[in-house]
Amino acid sequence: MVTIPHITQNMFYIILAAIAVVGLIVLIIQFRSVRKSTKRVNALSKESELKKVQLVEIDMKYSQIRDGNGLSKNENGRLNLKKINRSNLISKIGHLNNEIDYRVDNLESTREYLKIQNRIKDLDRRKDEFEKKGKNV
């Protein structure tokens, strides 16, 4: 038979106090983690708002540059030179891309031509073999 140990009233209060202390510690830890996460979320939201403001400012600056309002004559001239150089580079790149495409097409057609020639040679060889077998039969 199982014997149940006798617990005194003081021991019962000590056990209850220990459980309450452990529960209180867990509650405090959870409260601190929730508080940290809310602070982090608030900081990230403020940071994202600042980024949005910076992006809007940059966009406004570039729109002024594009319109030519925020630049002096010297800066406008440099900007125009950059646009011309950029368009020249783009046209050169387009020309090089066309030339590369032409060469690739040429190589592919040459390769296909060589494959067809090899197949024709193989077919001629097989034809000769069949003709020899036909003569032998």
Secondary structure, DSSP 8 states (H G I E B T S, - for coil): --------HHHHHHHHHHHHHHHHHHHHHHHHHHHHHHHHHHHHHHHHHHHHHHHHHHHHHHHHHHHTSS--HHHHHHHHHHHHHHHHHHHHHHHHHHHHHHHHHHHHHHHHHHHHHHHHHHHHHHHHHHHHHHHH-
